[in-house]
Amino acid sequence: MNVLEASKIRKSYGNKMNKQEVLKGIDLSIEKGEFVSIMGASGSGKTTLLNVLSSIDQVSGGTIQIENKEITNMKEKELAEFRKHHLGFIFQDYNLLDTLTVKENILLPLSVTSISKREANQRFQAVAEELGIYELRNKYPNEISGGQKQRTSAARAFIHEPSIIFADEPTGALDSKSASDLLNKLSELNLKRKATIVMVTHDPVAASYCHRVIFIKDGQMYTQLNRGGESRQAFFQDIMKTQGVLGGVQHEH
């Protein structure tokens, strides 16, 4: 079953005199429980694609359905309500509130729902333990490492059990050990919770944790790779080869 269906997605900036077309008619579907990576060179449109799929930005043309609901025509109030229940976000720069503890940051998405305090605490404990940050619950963001901040951000994205989680360069600010810790945890949660994750990354190591990698070039779908039964190492090599053909991706920062 598809959680997300995008058809003929277009996105332009500017006016008629000076129009820049960033996305040029992309078709895309994401199945429930998939862990998908979107890759492409700098300026290929991958972040713009994530932004329109996740309702952060609006499309110029085409349709996006999440859980069979058309989000491209929703009014802002309706969209905000939809986001609360169906979407989770993990950003490169964590987006944590410095004045709240780790636990309070993670519980934020539940504060706008009717979930009881008892259930909220149970959900918090489960996801914090799964991400290995339960013992940090009373610490503030400035008291924990970058890797711990990003796992806090991930816990916040998972806690309300959204239909789909969007991750924008989640390992971009992390060292390699913190990055692999986070990716291992995301893979575990993807399997255990059947969570659907769509991640933009320029890092072939990060992409190798996914089931499928979609490559974007010049605002269009270039190709995609399915991991199938391959080992992560073999899939990593496939991703590197495709990047080599695409050119320039491996040097992007």
C-alpha beads as a LAMMPS data file, in Angstrom:
LAMMPS data file: protein, C-alpha beads

253 atoms
252 bonds

1 atom types
1 bond types

-500.0 500.0 xlo xhi
-500.0 500.0 ylo yhi
-500.0 500.0 zlo zhi

Masses

1 110.0

Atoms # bond

1 1 1 0.000 0.000 0.000
2 1 1 1.304 3.433 -0.937
3 1 1 1.502 6.065 1.800
4 1 1 2.539 8.780 -0.634
5 1 1 1.640 9.327 -4.290
6 1 1 3.079 12.295 -6.171
7 1 1 2.118 12.961 -9.775
8 1 1 3.706 15.403 -12.270
9 1 1 5.235 17.541 -9.513
10 1 1 6.473 20.906 -10.734
11 1 1 8.034 23.739 -8.780
12 1 1 9.116 27.103 -10.175
13 1 1 10.459 30.249 -8.574
14 1 1 10.399 33.795 -9.873
15 1 1 8.052 35.414 -12.407
16 1 1 7.383 35.059 -16.128
17 1 1 10.346 37.266 -17.012
18 1 1 12.764 35.375 -14.795
19 1 1 11.392 31.917 -14.099
20 1 1 13.484 29.118 -12.642
21 1 1 11.955 25.670 -12.941
22 1 1 13.413 23.503 -10.169
23 1 1 11.151 20.426 -10.428
24 1 1 10.026 19.365 -13.889
25 1 1 7.204 16.854 -13.626
26 1 1 8.288 14.207 -11.093
27 1 1 6.193 11.091 -10.450
28 1 1 6.887 9.257 -7.215
29 1 1 5.254 6.742 -4.901
30 1 1 6.355 5.565 -1.452
31 1 1 5.081 2.331 0.071
32 1 1 4.112 1.951 3.713
33 1 1 7.148 0.892 5.751
34 1 1 9.712 1.906 3.104
35 1 1 12.965 3.648 4.005
36 1 1 13.750 5.754 0.911
37 1 1 16.623 8.090 0.161
38 1 1 16.582 10.969 -2.346
39 1 1 19.990 11.892 -3.771
40 1 1 21.328 14.287 -6.388
41 1 1 24.002 16.887 -7.014
42 1 1 23.797 20.328 -5.478
43 1 1 21.036 22.222 -7.279
44 1 1 19.374 19.050 -8.613
45 1 1 16.128 19.802 -6.770
46 1 1 16.262 17.102 -4.086
47 1 1 15.663 19.437 -1.130
48 1 1 12.910 21.271 -3.019
49 1 1 11.294 17.879 -3.700
50 1 1 11.411 16.972 0.000
51 1 1 9.965 20.374 0.911
52 1 1 6.963 20.051 -1.404
53 1 1 6.327 16.392 -0.492
54 1 1 6.358 17.316 3.193
55 1 1 4.078 20.385 2.716
56 1 1 6.801 22.826 3.849
57 1 1 6.572 24.407 0.382
58 1 1 3.766 24.441 -2.201
59 1 1 3.930 22.878 -5.648
60 1 1 3.505 24.961 -8.805
61 1 1 1.783 22.034 -10.494
62 1 1 0.889 18.388 -9.952
63 1 1 -0.698 16.540 -7.042
64 1 1 0.518 14.960 -3.811
65 1 1 -1.538 12.460 -1.834
66 1 1 -0.565 11.197 1.616
67 1 1 -2.776 8.469 3.093
68 1 1 -5.155 9.042 0.144
69 1 1 -5.610 12.686 1.135
70 1 1 -4.804 15.348 -1.433
71 1 1 -2.522 17.831 0.379
72 1 1 -1.811 20.180 -2.546
73 1 1 -5.253 21.807 -2.317
74 1 1 -5.496 22.022 1.468
75 1 1 -5.949 25.402 3.154
76 1 1 -3.270 26.338 5.697
77 1 1 -5.423 25.492 8.731
78 1 1 -6.379 22.091 7.326
79 1 1 -2.753 21.432 6.384
80 1 1 -1.528 22.325 9.877
81 1 1 -4.020 19.839 11.329
82 1 1 -2.900 17.182 8.840
83 1 1 0.788 17.728 9.696
84 1 1 0.068 17.323 13.424
85 1 1 -1.248 13.806 12.946
86 1 1 0.449 12.442 9.844
87 1 1 3.902 13.987 9.385
88 1 1 7.163 13.797 11.323
89 1 1 10.287 15.849 10.628
90 1 1 14.014 15.421 11.323
91 1 1 16.099 18.455 10.334
92 1 1 19.865 18.755 9.871
93 1 1 20.101 21.434 12.581
94 1 1 17.928 19.501 15.107
95 1 1 15.362 22.324 15.665
96 1 1 15.233 21.639 19.415
97 1 1 14.025 24.268 21.886
98 1 1 16.899 25.189 24.208
99 1 1 14.586 26.064 27.108
100 1 1 13.007 22.578 27.167
101 1 1 14.525 19.341 28.425
102 1 1 15.112 16.359 26.140
103 1 1 11.865 14.805 27.408
104 1 1 9.865 18.026 26.937
105 1 1 11.229 18.447 23.378
106 1 1 10.264 14.885 22.458
107 1 1 6.764 15.244 23.940
108 1 1 5.997 18.455 22.003
109 1 1 4.029 16.806 19.132
110 1 1 1.738 15.156 21.695
111 1 1 0.960 18.450 23.450
112 1 1 -1.507 19.338 20.677
113 1 1 -3.312 15.974 20.779
114 1 1 -5.855 14.526 23.198
115 1 1 -3.531 11.712 24.336
116 1 1 -3.545 11.179 28.110
117 1 1 -0.479 12.062 30.168
118 1 1 -0.014 8.404 31.052
119 1 1 0.015 7.278 27.422
120 1 1 2.275 10.188 26.467
121 1 1 4.782 9.091 29.110
122 1 1 4.597 5.474 27.949
123 1 1 5.232 6.513 24.354
124 1 1 8.081 8.763 25.458
125 1 1 9.784 5.991 27.430
126 1 1 9.438 3.496 24.561
127 1 1 10.875 5.740 21.842
128 1 1 13.574 7.270 24.091
129 1 1 14.768 3.795 25.090
130 1 1 14.740 2.633 21.469
131 1 1 16.922 5.602 20.534
132 1 1 19.204 5.209 23.539
133 1 1 18.497 8.618 25.105
134 1 1 16.149 7.788 27.990
135 1 1 18.828 8.550 30.596
136 1 1 19.250 12.040 29.086
137 1 1 15.571 12.928 29.583
138 1 1 16.170 15.698 32.137
139 1 1 19.106 17.303 30.335
140 1 1 18.845 20.393 28.136
141 1 1 20.036 20.520 24.491
142 1 1 23.168 22.509 25.404
143 1 1 24.202 19.685 27.757
144 1 1 24.213 16.892 25.150
145 1 1 26.241 16.030 22.020
146 1 1 25.224 16.583 18.397
147 1 1 24.460 12.895 17.944
148 1 1 22.267 12.886 21.058
149 1 1 20.477 16.025 19.849
150 1 1 19.694 14.365 16.525
151 1 1 18.395 11.219 18.257
152 1 1 16.198 13.521 20.375
153 1 1 14.962 15.109 17.147
154 1 1 14.265 11.637 15.733
155 1 1 12.350 10.609 18.875
156 1 1 10.216 13.753 18.530
157 1 1 9.460 12.777 14.901
158 1 1 8.413 9.223 15.844
159 1 1 6.468 9.814 19.064
160 1 1 3.077 10.643 17.529
161 1 1 3.366 7.660 15.151
162 1 1 3.000 9.682 11.937
163 1 1 2.169 8.195 8.532
164 1 1 5.505 9.354 7.133
165 1 1 8.734 10.876 8.476
166 1 1 10.759 13.324 6.379
167 1 1 14.467 13.645 7.179
168 1 1 16.492 16.467 5.609
169 1 1 20.235 15.642 5.676
170 1 1 19.848 14.170 9.208
171 1 1 23.531 13.164 9.383
172 1 1 24.849 16.379 7.792
173 1 1 26.107 17.909 11.056
174 1 1 27.300 14.650 12.673
175 1 1 30.661 12.877 12.855
176 1 1 30.789 9.415 11.256
177 1 1 30.197 7.461 14.505
178 1 1 27.197 9.596 15.531
179 1 1 25.870 9.339 11.967
180 1 1 26.090 5.532 11.900
181 1 1 24.515 5.345 15.390
182 1 1 21.571 7.444 14.174
183 1 1 21.162 5.498 10.917
184 1 1 21.237 2.162 12.752
185 1 1 18.524 3.441 15.103
186 1 1 16.408 4.746 12.197
187 1 1 16.738 1.345 10.475
188 1 1 15.657 -0.443 13.667
189 1 1 12.645 1.856 14.121
190 1 1 11.754 1.469 10.448
191 1 1 11.658 -2.326 10.898
192 1 1 10.132 -2.485 14.368
193 1 1 7.475 0.203 13.934
194 1 1 6.920 -0.242 10.169
195 1 1 7.683 3.490 10.004
196 1 1 7.875 5.097 6.555
197 1 1 10.954 7.332 6.199
198 1 1 11.941 9.595 3.284
199 1 1 15.443 11.023 3.643
200 1 1 17.374 13.532 1.553
201 1 1 21.106 12.958 1.767
202 1 1 24.284 13.572 -0.233
203 1 1 26.091 10.835 1.719
204 1 1 26.236 7.408 -0.007
205 1 1 26.930 5.746 3.362
206 1 1 23.678 7.154 4.774
207 1 1 21.771 6.161 1.618
208 1 1 23.071 2.572 1.874
209 1 1 20.881 2.052 4.975
210 1 1 17.747 2.558 2.841
211 1 1 15.635 0.085 0.840
212 1 1 15.577 2.310 -2.229
213 1 1 17.557 5.304 -3.495
214 1 1 15.983 7.786 -5.924
215 1 1 18.403 9.940 -7.919
216 1 1 17.291 13.393 -9.069
217 1 1 19.066 15.274 -11.852
218 1 1 18.108 18.726 -13.164
219 1 1 14.678 18.583 -11.527
220 1 1 13.750 15.190 -12.971
221 1 1 13.895 11.581 -11.866
222 1 1 17.193 10.214 -13.211
223 1 1 17.146 6.626 -11.960
224 1 1 16.542 4.564 -8.826
225 1 1 18.231 1.648 -7.107
226 1 1 16.553 -1.056 -5.051
227 1 1 18.610 -2.780 -2.394
228 1 1 16.678 -6.048 -2.487
229 1 1 18.690 -8.766 -0.727
230 1 1 22.040 -7.009 -1.143
231 1 1 24.330 -6.331 1.796
232 1 1 24.702 -2.717 2.836
233 1 1 28.315 -2.739 1.573
234 1 1 27.282 -4.002 -1.889
235 1 1 24.448 -1.453 -2.052
236 1 1 26.909 1.293 -1.061
237 1 1 29.090 0.322 -4.043
238 1 1 26.070 0.467 -6.381
239 1 1 25.204 3.947 -5.063
240 1 1 28.803 5.122 -5.574
241 1 1 28.781 3.845 -9.174
242 1 1 25.525 5.667 -9.940
243 1 1 26.905 8.837 -8.358
244 1 1 29.971 8.507 -10.543
245 1 1 27.759 8.360 -13.657
246 1 1 25.705 11.332 -12.422
247 1 1 28.917 13.224 -11.786
248 1 1 29.745 15.762 -9.109
249 1 1 27.479 14.373 -6.416
250 1 1 30.236 12.871 -4.310
251 1 1 31.915 16.248 -3.877
252 1 1 28.813 18.070 -2.649
253 1 1 28.864 19.624 0.833

Bonds

1 1 1 2
2 1 2 3
3 1 3 4
4 1 4 5
5 1 5 6
6 1 6 7
7 1 7 8
8 1 8 9
9 1 9 10
10 1 10 11
11 1 11 12
12 1 12 13
13 1 13 14
14 1 14 15
15 1 15 16
16 1 16 17
17 1 17 18
18 1 18 19
19 1 19 20
20 1 20 21
21 1 21 22
22 1 22 23
23 1 23 24
24 1 24 25
25 1 25 26
26 1 26 27
27 1 27 28
28 1 28 29
29 1 29 30
30 1 30 31
31 1 31 32
32 1 32 33
33 1 33 34
34 1 34 35
35 1 35 36
36 1 36 37
37 1 37 38
38 1 38 39
39 1 39 40
40 1 40 41
41 1 41 42
42 1 42 43
43 1 43 44
44 1 44 45
45 1 45 46
46 1 46 47
47 1 47 48
48 1 48 49
49 1 49 50
50 1 50 51
51 1 51 52
52 1 52 53
53 1 53 54
54 1 54 55
55 1 55 56
56 1 56 57
57 1 57 58
58 1 58 59
59 1 59 60
60 1 60 61
61 1 61 62
62 1 62 63
63 1 63 64
64 1 64 65
65 1 65 66
66 1 66 67
67 1 67 68
68 1 68 69
69 1 69 70
70 1 70 71
71 1 71 72
72 1 72 73
73 1 73 74
74 1 74 75
75 1 75 76
76 1 76 77
77 1 77 78
78 1 78 79
79 1 79 80
80 1 80 81
81 1 81 82
82 1 82 83
83 1 83 84
84 1 84 85
85 1 85 86
86 1 86 87
87 1 87 88
88 1 88 89
89 1 89 90
90 1 90 91
91 1 91 92
92 1 92 93
93 1 93 94
94 1 94 95
95 1 95 96
96 1 96 97
97 1 97 98
98 1 98 99
99 1 99 100
100 1 100 101
101 1 101 102
102 1 102 103
103 1 103 104
104 1 104 105
105 1 105 106
106 1 106 107
107 1 107 108
108 1 108 109
109 1 109 110
110 1 110 111
111 1 111 112
112 1 112 113
113 1 113 114
114 1 114 115
115 1 115 116
116 1 116 117
117 1 117 118
118 1 118 119
119 1 119 120
120 1 120 121
121 1 121 122
122 1 122 123
123 1 123 124
124 1 124 125
125 1 125 126
126 1 126 127
127 1 127 128
128 1 128 129
129 1 129 130
130 1 130 131
131 1 131 132
132 1 132 133
133 1 133 134
134 1 134 135
135 1 135 136
136 1 136 137
137 1 137 138
138 1 138 139
139 1 139 140
140 1 140 141
141 1 141 142
142 1 142 143
143 1 143 144
144 1 144 145
145 1 145 146
146 1 146 147
147 1 147 148
148 1 148 149
149 1 149 150
150 1 150 151
151 1 151 152
152 1 152 153
153 1 153 154
154 1 154 155
155 1 155 156
156 1 156 157
157 1 157 158
158 1 158 159
159 1 159 160
160 1 160 161
161 1 161 162
162 1 162 163
163 1 163 164
164 1 164 165
165 1 165 166
166 1 166 167
167 1 167 168
168 1 168 169
169 1 169 170
170 1 170 171
171 1 171 172
172 1 172 173
173 1 173 174
174 1 174 175
175 1 175 176
176 1 176 177
177 1 177 178
178 1 178 179
179 1 179 180
180 1 180 181
181 1 181 182
182 1 182 183
183 1 183 184
184 1 184 185
185 1 185 186
186 1 186 187
187 1 187 188
188 1 188 189
189 1 189 190
190 1 190 191
191 1 191 192
192 1 192 193
193 1 193 194
194 1 194 195
195 1 195 196
196 1 196 197
197 1 197 198
198 1 198 199
199 1 199 200
200 1 200 201
201 1 201 202
202 1 202 203
203 1 203 204
204 1 204 205
205 1 205 206
206 1 206 207
207 1 207 208
208 1 208 209
209 1 209 210
210 1 210 211
211 1 211 212
212 1 212 213
213 1 213 214
214 1 214 215
215 1 215 216
216 1 216 217
217 1 217 218
218 1 218 219
219 1 219 220
220 1 220 221
221 1 221 222
222 1 222 223
223 1 223 224
224 1 224 225
225 1 225 226
226 1 226 227
227 1 227 228
228 1 228 229
229 1 229 230
230 1 230 231
231 1 231 232
232 1 232 233
233 1 233 234
234 1 234 235
235 1 235 236
236 1 236 237
237 1 237 238
238 1 238 239
239 1 239 240
240 1 240 241
241 1 241 242
242 1 242 243
243 1 243 244
244 1 244 245
245 1 245 246
246 1 246 247
247 1 247 248
248 1 248 249
249 1 249 250
250 1 250 251
251 1 251 252
252 1 252 253
